[in-house]
Amino acid sequence: MPETANQAGTTAFTVLVADDNDVAQRLCKRVLEKAGYKVIIAVDGLAAVDVALSQRPSMILMDVAMPGIDGLEAMRRIKAEVPTMPIVIASAHSMASDTDRFLAAGADKVLSKPFRLADLVAIVGQFAQAKKSQEKSIDAN
Amino acid sequence: MRRATPFAAIAAVFAVEAAAGAGPVLAFPLYLTIILLTALQLSRTESLATAGLAAIAILIPPLVSANQPSDLATAVLLAVVLIVSAIAITAVVRQVRQKAADAQSRADDIAASEKRMRLMLEAAMVGLALVDGDGRWQQVNDRLAVILGRSRDELPRLTLGDVTAEADRPVLEEALALLRSGDIVRWEAELNQVRADGSRVPVSVAIATAPGRASGESLLLVQETDISARKRLDGIRDCLVAIRHVLVSGLAWEQAVPQLLGGLCTYLDWDLAQFWAADHDRQALRVRHYWHREAAGFEAFREESRETAIPMGFGMLGRVWQSGVVAAVEDLSRVNDYSRSDLARAAGLNSVLAFPVVESGVVIGAIELLAAHVRDVPDYEVTMLSTAGVEIGQFIRRSNTARALRRSEADHRAIFERSPIGIVRINSDGELVESNPAVLSMLEYDFEAMRASAWPDLLRAYDQAAGRQQLAPLLAGLTAGSSVQIRASTAAGKWLWLQLTGTSIPDSNGRPEHVLVMIEDVTTVRETSDQLAEALESQRNANANLERLDHTKTEFLSIVSHEFRTALTGIQGFSELIRDGGLETDEVKAYGGYIFNDADRINRLIGDMLDLDRMESGRMSMRSGDVDINEVLSEAMARASTGVSTVEFDADLDPRLPIVAGDRDRLIQVVSNLVNNAVKYSPDGGRVTLSTRGEGGFALVSVTDTGLGIPPDEIGHVFERFRRVRSGAAQSIPGTGLGLTIVKQIVEMHGGKIWVESAVGHGSAFHFTIPLAAEDASPLQRRHA
């Protein structure tokens, strides 16, 4: 699999996909790379924290039910270090109460599984756009 | 002049003699006569002087004549005779005179004595009289006439019996008869006599036989003393004694009042007494109590009085009420000062007196006394009744107070006796003093047994219970209303729960004198509350179960939906990619594989759920046949090992294990499940061991792994539905949470058991048993046939 999709004129927008389900990993990687983002994978919570802190992805797509520490605990630890890190919780726990629970835990966005591919792309696109605007304003300064 | 008369007579005789010249013999009788008369009429001296003179007169002629000497001697003789005669005569006369004088003086004495006696008789303070044998008055002194209230002229027409009260007549007649016959000479008695005006007078009478007259008819001397004053005083004294006796008797007013009224009448000689009490609002006096002697007229008067209400100030009674002063009308026929005068007189009542009954300075009523006879009311009676009125008032107050106390006491006694709650009274030593019937029937003891044995036991239990709770023994620091529940046995050995509530009753110094302990049988309450607590507990458990069930169900839904959605994520995502096209053939093929796997997974989950539902609802059918469990294990091991290379398998199968009776497909399901679990929860390089052996009619199968192990707090729940070990590393291991539940159901449907041993970090061992097939078939025979 290609590791990067370098596109001219843009700083690579890197998405960390943290999910223990290999089908989900493959799906996200395939879809997001197709959309032009760089994707890195973490297979459990601890790995997600490691990668997030060491590689500083642009955002994280985080599953909840994972071995070791779950996605919420991983999110808490990451946010403790990098509060501005955008984290989208992507979980098959998709009852209304679950969504509230995740937002309360600090998620920037919640994506319920199963999801429409367009929704996944749109959500990541929003954060990419936001990041771009931010960079522009920083440049302007 | 008289004294000169004899001398003149002598001289005359001498003159005649001399003149006639008669001899002395002739003159001598004359001289003797003169001397005799003189002696009778005059004193002795004069008589003797006369005799001397006569002697001289005799002697003179012979002396003068002297012619005849014989005459002189005769004259001398005659003169001597005259002198001697005179002496003798005067002596006789003197004696006669002396006797006459004595007789006269005696007669004078008698007359004087009689006069004095008569004066004494008349002046005597006792009545005196003579009566004849029939009692007819003969002579009567003034005093007696006064006593009898009759004139002295009237009495001789009457007899003693006529003036005696009818009641006393028989005894009097009898006494008179005895006196007449001489059997007795004196009789004394106290009688009532009747005056002309009808009033009665008590007298002390003494009758004695008196010396009879010439006719021989006997007379009786009657002596009478008016003892009415003494009787009154006696009556007053006796009455006061009687009143005080009643007042100190401790009787209630209602019981005392007839005795009081009766006593007033009896001792003070009244015939009817009525107690008039003021109304509560002090509007009128009304008769509350009465007493009277037997007489029809009195009853009528009494009944009329009961209908009467007397306002304050109205009539005699009303004034007594108003003024608090005794009032009396001695003779109703003369004074019209009494409102019911006509009524009283019609009833034969003629005297009335009323005195106030005073309580604490307030006139609360009056007692009215009436008498048939006209009676005077002396001051001392008024004084005495005034005093009595105050004492009676005090008595009424005491009686009311005592009655209130008695009523209060009776009320409390009734509460004590009839209370359904047991009450005991104990003294400061803790000894049982009193126990109400409720306690005795509650504990089935008689009082003595209760006092002697049951109560000390109870007290010990109480102190123990109280001591444990608050360190306050019953009698030491008893706090009012503090209660304690203790267990106590009845005489019949029935155990009760008793609630004891103590209250100390202090004496006047504030020290606890008695303790009242209320004893309630709270056995039913206690048992009910125990049952209630039990019911509540079981309800709580049921609720907890329901909650757990609800929670489990929610968790189940969450798990199931999570599993489904996880599977669907791949299915939906990859099918969307395929649909949108533009993929390489290899990609399509790979994505199709993902889709298939997840679809299969969903199918399995649905299958497990349906299996379990069928098993739990008893709708699953079992095909029973001979199953070689070793073979089932070998197959399962082979199947599992093909897919997994990271785990090693060991088999320790007992080759002599008999075949078992069961549903082969289901047993395969059991073994597969356990083996898959063992693999799932084992890390790379783990070891899964399958073993069998026969044990007492069962085949014992064990699946042992060297995996994560099950935490102690979860090991009891592994066979429950949707109870997946989710802690630590096990959390992410997928599963429906139904596998072990299904396994347990299948094992139990075969009549076996399943259990697990585990240690975190060392692994788990699942064991189950399946009954062997019929004994008549030898396992080896069957196996190697």
Interface residues (C-beta under 8 A of the other chain):
Chain A: D20 N21 V23 A24 R26 L27 R30 V31 D44 A65 M66 P67 G68 D70 S91 A92 H93 S94 M95 S112 K113 P114 F115 R116 L117
Chain B: S558 S561 H562 E563 F564 R565 T566 L568 T569 G570 I571 Q572 G573 F574 E576 L577 D580 Y594 N597 D598 A729 Q731 S732 I733
